[in-house]
Amino acid sequence: MSESASSPRTLPWFAQPSARTWRCEPAPADVRGFHAALPGYSPTPLTELQPLAEELGVGRVFVKDESCRLGLPAFKALGASWAVHRVLAERGSSGGEPGPVTLVTATDGNHGRAVARTARLLGQHAHVFVPQGVHPQAVAAIVAEQAKVTEVAGPYDEAVRLAAEAATGPDAVLVQDTAWPGYEQIPGWIVEGYTTLCAEIDEQLADEGATQGPGLVSIPVGVGSLAQAVVTHYRGRSSGRAPALLSVEPETAACVLESLTVGEPVSVTTGDTTMAGLNCGTPSSIAWPHLHSGLDAAVAIPDADSTRAAAHLATLGVASGPCGAAALAGLRAVLTGEGADERRTALGLGPSSVVVLLSTEGPAANPHSTTDH
């Protein structure tokens, strides 16, 4: 049931004041060097958008544009490439079979394509499980990477379960970007891979004169693996300013917001959303401790807000899909409407603050029409 534009609505929001003082172990130092040595590697753009800074009442706004990362339209290649590198290295050092393995995963689109691309480049096989609701063009892109694709008549969590079952053979390895008790090493490597994105942001902000780093980072969240990487990067440092970290989810799949609200990881029943890559019902088990302690705030947004944000970013020269634009849509929701002043204070934002929005995908990553609901 849709609300009229004038009807009041309570913003789905959670904040915790202690997050900026929490600390954790940093990510391994060699991840960035691994990525830098890959063919075709270059840092993705960090684009300053002054009109957004004026709109949001902050000093500077930058968008980390992941619309082309290692030749793919989303950031996921960072995690998949590092994790597969570690999987194959471990397999080789432990005397595993020398022949190719099948890398098995479930995906809302981008992670599966990244695993399939990595497998193809390294002469391995890939088997990708795709839940309902993923656009046929996204499925076709995975098939084009020479992967076997199994379409699942159920949600993301069901695709993950079936992928795990399929990966039990001797020449198969599950490369999943969510963790659960008993399956945590490989998802941990995927998270490590994502930290390269944050290392680039630090260097790029310094080049732009923002040497203290961001005051806030807005992060689109599915199971929370990227958010875990961002928390690890900014809470794993013993010195320097600790930025506020905001997670943004679809209202129809706000598992992290719900988990933070009740204080323990919970699963939610997901609905349809154009933010397909964020349509996840259960937080990753290894992400949860970092999210629980290291996120300053969480917000959930409707599809219409993300669609509007993507259109606005396009007018400013940044190509962003619905998931990537969620970073802007979420911060907009937080900084406007009833209670905005209190939320701004909770995040420590002022007129000179530097904000970074993680635009995690370009439009090609998650094809959708404006008529989708």
C-alpha positions as CSV (number, residue, x, y, z in Angstrom):
1,M,0.0,0.0,0.0
2,S,1.6,3.3,-1.1
3,E,1.5,6.4,1.1
4,S,0.6,9.8,-0.3
5,A,3.5,12.2,-0.6
6,S,2.0,14.3,2.2
7,S,1.4,11.6,4.7
8,P,3.8,11.5,7.6
9,R,6.1,8.5,7.9
10,T,8.6,7.5,10.6
11,L,12.1,7.1,9.2
12,P,13.5,3.6,9.8
13,W,16.6,4.7,11.7
14,F,19.0,3.5,14.4
15,A,22.0,5.2,15.9
16,Q,24.6,4.3,18.5
17,P,26.9,7.0,19.9
18,S,29.9,4.8,20.9
19,A,30.8,3.5,17.4
20,R,33.5,6.0,16.7
21,T,35.5,4.9,19.7
22,W,35.4,1.2,18.9
23,R,38.5,-0.4,17.4
24,C,39.3,-3.7,15.7
25,E,42.2,-5.5,13.9
26,P,43.2,-3.9,10.6
27,A,43.0,-5.7,7.3
28,P,46.2,-7.3,5.8
29,A,48.6,-4.8,4.3
30,D,49.2,-6.9,1.1
31,V,45.7,-6.7,-0.4
32,R,46.1,-3.4,-2.1
33,G,49.4,-4.6,-3.7
34,F,47.7,-7.7,-5.0
35,H,45.0,-5.7,-6.8
36,A,47.5,-3.1,-8.1
37,A,49.3,-6.0,-9.9
38,L,46.2,-7.3,-11.7
39,P,45.9,-6.6,-15.4
40,G,43.7,-3.6,-16.0
41,Y,43.8,-2.3,-12.4
42,S,43.4,1.4,-11.7
43,P,41.7,3.2,-8.8
44,T,38.1,4.0,-9.5
45,P,37.2,7.7,-9.6
46,L,36.4,9.7,-6.5
47,T,34.2,12.5,-7.9
48,E,33.5,15.7,-5.9
49,L,29.9,17.0,-6.3
50,Q,29.6,20.4,-4.8
51,P,25.8,20.7,-5.5
52,L,25.3,17.8,-3.1
53,A,27.4,19.5,-0.4
54,E,25.2,22.6,-0.7
55,E,22.0,20.5,-0.6
56,L,23.1,18.5,2.4
57,G,24.6,21.3,4.3
58,V,28.1,19.9,4.6
59,G,31.5,21.1,3.4
60,R,32.3,18.6,0.6
61,V,30.7,15.5,-0.9
62,F,32.6,12.9,-2.9
63,V,31.2,9.9,-4.7
64,K,33.4,6.8,-5.0
65,D,32.3,5.6,-8.4
66,E,32.4,1.8,-8.8
67,S,30.6,1.7,-12.2
68,C,33.8,0.2,-13.8
69,R,36.0,-1.9,-11.5
70,L,38.4,-4.2,-13.2
71,G,36.2,-4.2,-16.3
72,L,33.0,-5.0,-14.4
73,P,30.1,-2.7,-13.4
74,A,30.4,-3.1,-9.6
75,F,33.0,-3.2,-6.8
76,K,32.6,-7.0,-6.2
77,A,35.6,-8.0,-8.3
78,L,37.9,-6.7,-5.5
79,G,36.6,-9.4,-3.1
80,A,36.2,-12.2,-5.6
81,S,39.7,-11.8,-7.0
82,W,41.4,-11.7,-3.6
83,A,39.4,-14.6,-2.2
84,V,39.9,-16.9,-5.2
85,H,43.7,-16.0,-5.2
86,R,43.8,-17.2,-1.5
87,V,41.6,-20.3,-2.2
88,L,43.9,-21.5,-5.0
89,A,47.1,-20.7,-3.0
90,E,45.8,-22.6,0.0
91,R,44.8,-25.5,-2.3
92,G,48.2,-25.6,-3.9
93,S,50.1,-25.4,-0.6
94,S,48.1,-28.2,0.9
95,G,48.7,-30.6,-2.0
96,G,45.2,-30.3,-3.5
97,E,44.4,-31.7,-6.9
98,P,46.3,-29.7,-9.6
99,G,43.3,-29.7,-12.0
100,P,40.7,-26.9,-12.3
101,V,38.1,-26.5,-9.5
102,T,34.6,-25.3,-9.7
103,L,34.0,-22.1,-7.8
104,V,30.4,-22.2,-6.6
105,T,28.4,-19.2,-5.3
106,A,25.0,-17.6,-5.0
107,T,24.4,-14.0,-6.1
108,D,22.0,-11.2,-6.6
109,G,24.1,-10.5,-9.7
110,N,27.4,-8.7,-9.2
111,H,29.3,-11.1,-6.9
112,G,28.4,-14.0,-9.1
113,R,29.6,-12.3,-12.2
114,A,32.8,-11.3,-10.5
115,V,33.5,-14.9,-9.4
116,A,32.6,-16.2,-12.9
117,R,35.0,-13.6,-14.5
118,T,37.8,-14.5,-12.1
119,A,37.3,-18.2,-12.7
120,R,37.4,-17.7,-16.5
121,L,40.6,-15.6,-16.3
122,L,42.3,-18.2,-14.2
123,G,41.2,-21.3,-16.1
124,Q,38.8,-22.5,-13.4
125,H,35.1,-23.4,-13.6
126,A,32.1,-21.5,-12.0
127,H,28.6,-22.5,-11.0
128,V,26.4,-19.6,-10.0
129,F,23.0,-19.9,-8.2
130,V,20.7,-16.9,-8.9
131,P,17.6,-16.2,-6.8
132,Q,14.3,-15.0,-8.2
133,G,14.1,-11.2,-9.0
134,V,17.5,-10.9,-10.7
135,H,17.1,-9.2,-14.1
136,P,17.6,-11.6,-17.1
137,Q,20.3,-9.3,-18.4
138,A,22.3,-9.7,-15.2
139,V,21.9,-13.5,-15.5
140,A,23.0,-13.4,-19.2
141,A,26.1,-11.4,-18.1
142,I,27.1,-14.3,-15.8
143,V,26.4,-16.9,-18.5
144,A,28.6,-14.8,-20.9
145,E,31.5,-15.4,-18.4
146,Q,31.1,-19.1,-19.3
147,A,29.7,-20.0,-15.9
148,K,27.0,-22.6,-15.3
149,V,23.9,-20.8,-13.9
150,T,21.1,-22.4,-11.9
151,E,18.1,-20.1,-11.4
152,V,16.4,-20.6,-8.0
153,A,12.6,-20.2,-7.5
154,G,13.2,-18.5,-4.1
155,P,15.0,-15.7,-2.3
156,Y,18.7,-15.0,-1.9
157,D,19.0,-17.0,1.3
158,E,17.6,-20.1,-0.5
159,A,20.1,-19.6,-3.4
160,V,22.9,-19.5,-0.8
161,R,21.7,-22.8,0.8
162,L,21.6,-24.5,-2.6
163,A,25.0,-23.2,-3.6
164,A,26.5,-24.5,-0.3
165,E,25.0,-28.0,-1.0
166,A,26.4,-28.0,-4.5
167,A,29.9,-27.1,-3.3
168,T,30.4,-30.3,-1.3
169,G,32.2,-32.2,-4.1
170,P,36.0,-32.8,-4.0
171,D,36.7,-30.4,-6.9
172,A,34.3,-27.6,-5.8
173,V,34.8,-24.7,-3.5
174,L,32.1,-22.3,-2.2
175,V,33.1,-18.7,-2.7
176,Q,30.3,-16.9,-0.9
177,D,30.2,-13.3,0.2
178,T,28.2,-14.0,3.3
179,A,29.3,-16.1,6.3
180,W,27.6,-18.4,8.8
181,P,29.0,-20.5,11.7
182,G,31.4,-23.0,10.2
183,Y,31.8,-21.1,6.9
184,E,33.9,-18.0,7.6
185,Q,37.4,-18.1,6.2
186,I,36.5,-17.4,2.5
187,P,33.9,-14.7,3.3
188,G,36.7,-13.1,5.4
189,W,39.0,-13.1,2.5
190,I,36.3,-11.4,0.3
191,V,35.9,-8.7,3.0
192,E,39.7,-8.2,3.0
193,G,39.5,-7.6,-0.8
194,Y,37.0,-4.8,-0.4
195,T,39.3,-2.8,1.8
196,T,41.3,-1.7,-1.3
197,L,38.4,0.6,-2.1
198,C,38.9,2.4,1.2
199,A,42.7,2.6,0.8
200,E,42.1,4.3,-2.6
201,I,39.6,6.8,-0.9
202,D,42.2,7.8,1.6
203,E,44.8,8.6,-1.1
204,Q,42.3,10.3,-3.3
205,L,41.0,12.5,-0.5
206,A,44.5,13.5,0.4
207,D,45.1,14.5,-3.2
208,E,42.0,16.7,-3.0
209,G,43.3,18.4,0.1
210,A,41.1,16.5,2.5
211,T,44.0,15.1,4.4
212,Q,42.0,14.2,7.6
213,G,39.9,11.8,5.6
214,P,36.1,11.6,5.6
215,G,33.8,12.8,8.4
216,L,31.1,10.3,7.2
217,V,31.0,7.4,4.8
218,S,27.6,6.2,3.5
219,I,27.5,2.5,2.6
220,P,24.9,0.5,0.8
221,V,24.3,-2.8,2.7
222,G,23.1,-6.3,1.7
223,V,24.6,-8.9,4.1
224,G,27.1,-6.4,5.4
225,S,30.4,-7.6,3.9
226,L,31.3,-4.2,2.3
227,A,30.2,-2.4,5.5
228,Q,32.4,-4.8,7.5
229,A,35.4,-3.9,5.2
230,V,34.7,-0.2,5.7
231,V,34.4,-0.6,9.5
232,T,37.6,-2.7,9.5
233,H,39.5,0.0,7.5
234,Y,38.4,3.0,9.6
235,R,38.1,1.3,13.0
236,G,41.4,-0.7,12.5
237,R,43.5,2.4,12.8
238,S,45.1,3.5,16.1
239,S,45.3,7.2,15.1
240,G,43.6,9.7,12.8
241,R,40.0,10.8,12.8
242,A,37.3,8.1,13.0
243,P,34.5,8.9,10.6
244,A,30.8,8.3,11.2
245,L,29.7,5.2,9.2
246,L,26.1,5.0,7.9
247,S,24.6,1.8,6.5
248,V,21.7,2.1,4.0
249,E,19.3,-0.7,3.1
250,P,16.0,-1.2,1.2
251,E,13.0,-1.0,3.5
252,T,12.0,-4.4,2.1
253,A,15.3,-6.1,3.2
254,A,16.6,-4.2,6.2
255,C,18.2,-7.1,8.1
256,V,21.1,-5.0,9.5
257,L,18.8,-2.2,10.7
258,E,16.5,-4.8,12.4
259,S,19.5,-6.6,13.9
260,L,21.0,-3.4,15.3
261,T,17.6,-2.4,16.7
262,V,17.1,-5.7,18.6
263,G,20.8,-6.1,19.5
264,E,21.4,-9.5,17.8
265,P,21.5,-10.8,14.3
266,V,18.1,-11.7,13.0
267,S,16.7,-12.7,9.6
268,V,13.9,-10.8,7.9
269,T,11.5,-11.8,5.1
270,T,12.6,-9.9,2.1
271,G,10.3,-8.4,-0.6
272,D,10.8,-7.1,-4.1
273,T,13.1,-4.1,-4.6
274,T,14.9,-2.5,-7.5
275,M,18.0,-2.5,-5.2
276,A,18.5,-6.2,-6.1
277,G,22.0,-6.4,-4.8
278,L,20.9,-5.3,-1.4
279,N,17.9,-7.7,-1.2
280,C,19.3,-9.9,1.6
281,G,17.5,-11.2,4.6
282,T,20.3,-12.3,7.0
283,P,23.5,-10.4,8.1
284,S,26.8,-12.2,7.5
285,S,28.0,-13.8,10.7
286,I,31.5,-12.4,10.5
287,A,30.2,-9.0,9.6
288,W,27.8,-8.8,12.5
289,P,30.3,-8.0,15.3
290,H,31.8,-5.2,13.3
291,L,28.4,-3.8,12.3
292,H,27.1,-4.1,15.8
293,S,30.0,-2.2,17.3
294,G,31.4,-0.1,14.5
295,L,28.4,1.4,12.6
296,D,27.2,4.8,13.9
297,A,23.8,4.5,12.3
298,A,21.6,2.6,9.9
299,V,18.7,3.7,7.8
300,A,16.2,2.0,5.4
301,I,14.8,3.6,2.3
302,P,12.1,2.9,-0.3
303,D,12.9,2.2,-3.9
304,A,11.5,5.6,-5.0
305,D,14.2,7.4,-3.0
306,S,17.0,5.3,-4.6
307,T,15.6,5.8,-8.1
308,R,15.4,9.6,-7.5
309,A,19.0,9.6,-6.3
310,A,20.3,7.7,-9.3
311,A,18.6,10.1,-11.6
312,H,20.1,13.1,-9.8
313,L,23.6,11.5,-9.8
314,A,23.2,11.0,-13.6
315,T,22.6,14.7,-14.1
316,L,25.8,15.4,-12.1
317,G,27.8,13.0,-14.3
318,V,27.9,9.9,-12.1
319,A,26.4,6.7,-13.5
320,S,24.9,4.8,-10.6
321,G,22.6,1.9,-10.3
322,P,19.8,1.6,-7.6
323,C,22.1,0.0,-5.1
324,G,24.9,2.5,-5.6
325,A,22.5,5.5,-5.4
326,A,21.2,4.2,-2.1
327,A,24.2,5.8,-0.4
328,L,22.9,9.2,-1.4
329,A,19.3,8.4,-0.9
330,G,20.0,7.2,2.7
331,L,22.0,10.2,3.7
332,R,19.3,12.5,2.2
333,A,16.6,10.7,4.2
334,V,18.7,11.1,7.4
335,L,19.4,14.8,6.9
336,T,15.9,15.9,6.0
337,G,12.5,15.7,7.6
338,E,11.4,15.6,11.2
339,G,14.3,14.8,13.5
340,A,17.0,15.7,11.0
341,D,18.9,18.0,13.4
342,E,19.2,15.3,16.0
343,R,20.3,12.8,13.4
344,R,22.9,15.3,12.0
345,T,24.2,15.8,15.5
346,A,24.4,12.0,16.1
347,L,26.5,11.7,13.0
348,G,28.8,14.6,14.0
349,L,28.1,16.4,10.8
350,G,28.7,20.2,10.4
351,P,29.0,22.8,7.7
352,S,32.7,21.8,7.1
353,S,32.3,18.0,7.1
354,V,33.6,15.8,4.3
355,V,31.2,13.1,3.2
356,V,32.0,10.1,1.0
357,L,29.1,8.2,-0.7
358,L,29.9,4.7,-1.9
359,S,28.3,4.2,-5.3
360,T,28.8,0.5,-5.4
361,E,27.6,-0.2,-9.0
362,G,26.8,1.4,-12.3
363,P,23.5,1.0,-14.1
364,A,24.7,-2.0,-16.1
365,A,25.2,-4.0,-12.9
366,N,21.5,-4.2,-12.1
367,P,19.4,-3.5,-15.2
368,H,15.9,-2.4,-14.4
369,S,13.1,-0.4,-16.0
370,T,11.4,2.6,-14.4
371,T,8.2,0.6,-14.3
372,D,9.6,-2.0,-11.9
373,H,8.2,-2.0,-8.4
